[in-house]
Amino acid sequence: MAGAGGTLAYAVVHSDPPDVYAAVDVDTLQRVLALQVVAATPGALVPAAHRDVIRVALLDEQWGTAVSRWIEVTGTAVDVYDGGLEVWTADRFSEPELAGLELRLQPLFADG
């Protein structure tokens, strides 16, 4: 679970400025991208033939299809990462003696 630490799937939408979205897994991330990025695009900016395909994909909850078609049409790059975004919470540092020991084992504390 993300609240207790762990990793998240995430995406970088290369807009100006770039946007970053994170979710508990890739399936949820695709839905987030579909609803927060694709559906937020003004319809007038998407050619009619493509707009209809994207709308159908959204209505059919085919999130991946909607996102990939949107990428093709807009030319906006989206990098998707399946995990690897580590979630840090204060409870991961709750035992000061362990944190101190862990700190002393870091490369900065090695003299050689």
Order of alpha helices (4+ residues) and beta strands (2+ residues): beta-beta-alpha-alpha-alpha-beta-alpha
